[in-house]
Amino acid sequence: MAIVKILELVGSSDNSFDDAVKNALAEASKTVQHIVGIDVMGFKAEVTDNKISNYKAHVKVAFTVER
């Protein structure tokens, strides 16, 4: 029986929401093995001088745990 755990985090990027999601996954994969999925919960952005200065993605990363 496989056990799946969920890690919740926020990724960010100066370029796009897509890159923010990819950055969150890249950071999680540095310390977590057996990642099986990612669920994007939402997006936010910081605005400076009426332009988006930073994109943020709230994600949940699913990974299996070996017993």
Secondary structure, 3 states (H helix, E strand, C coil): CCEEEEEEEEEEECCCHHHHHHHHHHHHHCCCCCEEEEEEEEEEEEEECCEEEEEEEEEEEEEEECC
